[in-house]
């Protein structure tokens, strides 16, 4: 039976980087490694949004990207 084993998680914060000449939004991002596997959605959002407050750019969102290994 195959199993999935957690390897790592990265928190990504997205910022408004302005607009292109064509009117499209420029999205900038910053990644934070070593996110705990058991971090709750609320805790992670609060931490990433607080880190985003340190930037001069406007915060537009965040995501958690997990990497796992499928083992047999």
C-alpha positions in Angstrom: 0.0 0.0 0.0 1.4 3.4 -1.0 1.6 6.2 1.5 2.2 10.0 1.3 5.0 11.4 3.5 5.2 15.2 4.2 8.5 16.7 3.1 8.2 20.5 3.5 5.8 23.4 3.3 6.4 26.9 2.0 4.3 30.0 2.7 4.0 32.4 -0.2 2.9 36.0 0.2 1.6 37.9 -2.9 1.8 41.6 -3.3 0.4 44.1 -5.8 3.4 45.2 -7.9 1.4 47.7 -10.0 0.0 47.5 -13.5 1.5 46.7 -16.9 1.0 49.0 -19.8 -1.8 46.6 -21.0 -3.6 47.0 -17.6 -2.7 43.7 -16.2 -1.8 43.4 -12.5 1.8 42.7 -11.7 1.9 40.1 -8.9 5.1 39.9 -6.8 5.7 37.2 -4.3 7.9 36.3 -1.3 8.4 32.7 0.0 9.0 31.6 3.6 10.3 28.1 4.0 10.1 25.7 6.9 6.4 26.1 7.6 5.2 23.5 10.1 3.1 20.7 8.7 0.5 21.1 11.4 0.2 24.9 11.1 -3.5 25.9 11.1 -5.0 28.0 8.3 -5.7 30.9 10.7 -2.2 30.8 12.3 -0.5 30.7 8.9 -2.7 33.4 7.4 -2.0 35.7 10.4 1.7 35.1 10.4 2.0 35.6 6.6 -0.2 38.7 6.6 1.9 40.2 9.5 5.1 39.6 7.5 3.4 41.2 4.5 2.8 44.3 6.6 6.6 44.8 6.7 6.6 45.4 2.9 5.9 48.7 1.1 3.8 46.8 -1.4 0.1 46.0 -0.8 -0.7 42.5 0.4 -3.1 40.7 -1.9 -3.0 37.1 -0.7 -1.1 34.1 0.6 -0.9 30.4 0.0 0.7 27.3 1.5 2.6 25.0 -0.9 3.3 21.5 0.4 5.7 18.9 -1.0 5.2 15.3 -0.2 6.8 12.0 -1.2 4.7 9.1 -2.4 6.2 5.9 -1.0 5.4 2.3 -1.6 
